[in-house]
Amino acid sequence: MPVFLYRALDAQGRPVEGSLEARDERGVAERLQGMGYLPVRVGLPGETVERGISAPWGRRRVSRKDVLLFTQELATLLSAGLPLDRSLHILVDLAERRRFGEVVKGILEAVRGGSSLADALARHPRVFSPLYVNMIRAGEAGGVLEPVLVKLGEYLSETQEMREHVVSALIYPLLLTFVGGVSIVILLTFVLPRFVVIFAGFGQAIPLPAQVLLAVSGAMVRYGWILLLGIVLGAWVFRGYIRTEEGRLWWDGRKLRMAVVGEIIRKLETVRFARTLGTLIASGVPILQALNIVKDVMGNAEITRSMKRIYSGIKEGEGVALPLKRSNLFPPLAVQMITVGEETGRLDEMLLQVAEKYDRDLRTTLKRLLGLLEPVLILAMGLIVGFIVVSMLLAIFSINQMQF
């Protein structure tokens, strides 16, 4: 049976850590409860972070994982019947990074001073997003803070999982491109120039592919720094332009109209829109206020601009689906599902179903794309390196066949 690491609270509310063998996490939780402990966190060794092993620079910043664990642990403590201030006091001791522990301590002091939890969280905008704060505020106003924390923990977990999936899927192709590119540059700038001296006196006797290759190599040696400077300068100017409102709108619009990239971005933004709006509505946040929050969450400027038109449409009584359809930025099936959700009065449930459906579609699309991209990259790098090797071999063979 696997060994699980756990964190729990004893009868006096003191944190206890250790490990237990069990079939699954539920089995660990049941054993801990039988021992008189309140389980706070259970996971495999690779999924948990032991206190004190984080890198020094990690202690100076707050990660998304810190916020996720804080949310899950606070929901667990509140569900056990502990008051809010006592729960926050325990979480100060459970914080794995000193920086985040200081944040939680500041929240605890604000709550003990008479502030609401939402207002205390709002004092740390770099740690807790407007979405997070507004969901907590809605939970406090409706007296359902614990269920809202559970929904918020699910939302953060699913969002983090999606982000990690996309990043991990892109690591190998980017690494392959980098290594292949560096290898080709080394061949052209360090290896091939050694052959220039050998072939310098042969002129037209060298085969055409070798002449082209040597010309490219010579140009890179002489003017490579100009090319590199031009690339860096062009990237700097382009980055500065897309940071402007006009530039970002133009670039995000272009990405949406790209053949394959556009489809991936549309699905990603659909997941982000549906999951965020559905979670907010299910937590009791008014739809107009929820849309204002969703607008700040979206990653594409053109879709963000469409949120303003959707907001105006809802304000005029058109609902959500009709303005979405007019924007022509979301998949038709997603719009139809949202229409059904509005008609049946289950908009929040249907939005979350849309998020789950396009989350699966996005994973499938990325898997297929990367399955095709990897052999294409390998083939392209192989052809370039093969051309270099064959060109040099032809040149060497031509020298052996010359009559002196």
Secondary structure, DSSP 8 states (H G I E B T S, - for coil): --EEEEEEE-TTS-EEEEEEE-SSHHHHHHHHHHTT-EEEEEE-TTTS--TT-S-GGGGGS--HHHHHHHHHHHHHHHHTT--HHHHHHHHHHH-SSHHHHHHHHHHHHHHHTT--HHHHHHT-TTTS-HHHHHHHHHHHHHT-HHHHHHHHHHHHHHHHHHHHHHHHHHHHHHHHHHHHHHHHHHIIIIITHHHHHHHTTTGGGS-HHHHHHHHHHHHHHHHHHHHHHHHHHHHHHHHHHHTSHHHHHHHHHHHHTSHHHHHHHHHHHHHHHHHHHHHHHHTT--HHHHHHHHHHH-S-HHHHHHHHHHHHHHHTT-TTHHHHHHHT-S-HHHHHHHHHHHHHT-HHHHHHHHHHHHHHHHHHHHHHHHHHHHHHHHHHHHHHHHHHHHHHHHHHHHHHH---
